[in-house]
Amino acid sequence: MIFSELKRSPKAYLLFRRFGAFFGKSVQSDGLKALERSFTIDEVFDLLDEAEMLNISIKSKRWFRYIAVIQLA
């Protein structure tokens, strides 16, 4: 299973708050909400550990995103 997720960080929030208005006020508002609701990498590891998922690989990507790969059976 593979999924891509926003990475919550103060730097990402600050940059989007400052420059997100170039995309429009509604885009800026939605983007800031998405960043507030996103997870840190540690939170994702904790959630997957709680769900007893094994063989997890998480890699940081550009633009405050990460890719999680979970090997299933």
N, C-alpha and C positions, 0 to 999 in steps of 0.2 A: 504494500500500500504506500502510495506517495502523496504527500500533500505539501502545499506551499502556504505560508502564513506570514502575516506582518509581524515584525519584531518590535515589541513595545520598548521604547527608550526615550529618555528626556531629549536627546539630540534630535531624534526623528520628529518628535512632537514640536520642538522649537522651530525646526526648519520648515515643517509643513504649516505651522501657524504663521510664520513670516512670509513664505512664498506661495502658499496654497491659494491665496486670493487671486493670483494671476489666472487660475483656472475657473474662477467664479466663486461667489460667496457660498452657494449651496454645496459645491464640491469641497471647499475648504471645511465647512461645517461637518459634512459627512466623513471626510478624511480624518479630522481630529477625533470624531467619535469612534471611528474604526481603530485608530491608534490607542485610544483609551481602553477599548475593549480587548485589544490584542494581548497575547501572552509573551512573557519572557521565555527564553530557552529553558531555564530551570523549571518554570511552571509546566511547560510541555513535558519535560522528562518526568516530573512528579505525577502528572495526569496519566501518562502512559505506563508508568510504574504501578500506579494504583489500579489500572486496568489490566495489569499483569501481562503487558506486551513485552516481548523479548526481541533481541536483535534490532535495536533502534540506532539509527544514524541520523544526526541532524547537522546540516552544514549551513553556515551563514552565507548569504548572497548579497549582492548589491542592493541599494535602495531600501535598506531596513527590512529585508525579507529573509526567510530561511526555508530550506527544504528538509522535510522529515521523511525518511524512508524506514518502513517497518517491514521486516521479513515475516511473512505469515507461513506457518507450517512449512 
